Amino acid sequence: MNVSALSSPALATPLLTLPPTPAWRRLLRRVLGQHGLTIGAVILGLIVLAALFAP
């Protein structure tokens, strides 16, 4: 997965509207644990920025 795909508004909206179910939190924790908190925080920041600046 590349960062530009993750930061696109088309993908950011579904990601931000996912329900905070235990399975989703567990998946998120596993992904962040595998790739490091820094990368996770950068990707999350890009998603938030894409959502804020989307027309």
Backbone hydrogen bonds, N-H to C=O, Kabsch-Sander energy under -0.5 kcal/mol:
donor,donor_aa,acceptor,acceptor_aa,energy
6,L,2,N,-1.4
7,S,3,V,-1.8
8,S,5,A,-0.9
11,L,8,S,-1.0
12,A,8,S,-2.3
13,T,9,P,-2.1
15,L,11,L,-1.7
16,L,12,A,-2.4
17,T,13,T,-1.4
18,L,15,L,-0.8
21,T,19,P,-2.4
25,R,21,T,-2.5
26,R,22,P,-2.6
27,L,23,A,-2.4
28,L,24,W,-2.6
29,R,25,R,-2.6
30,R,26,R,-2.2
31,V,27,L,-2.6
32,L,28,L,-2.7
33,G,29,R,-2.2
34,Q,30,R,-2.1
35,H,31,V,-2.2
36,G,32,L,-1.4
40,G,36,G,-1.9
41,A,37,L,-2.6
42,V,38,T,-2.3
43,I,39,I,-2.6
44,L,40,G,-2.6
45,G,41,A,-2.5
46,L,42,V,-2.3
47,I,43,I,-2.4
48,V,44,L,-2.4
49,L,45,G,-2.6
50,A,46,L,-2.6
51,A,47,I,-2.2
52,L,48,V,-2.3
53,F,49,L,-2.4
54,A,50,A,-0.8
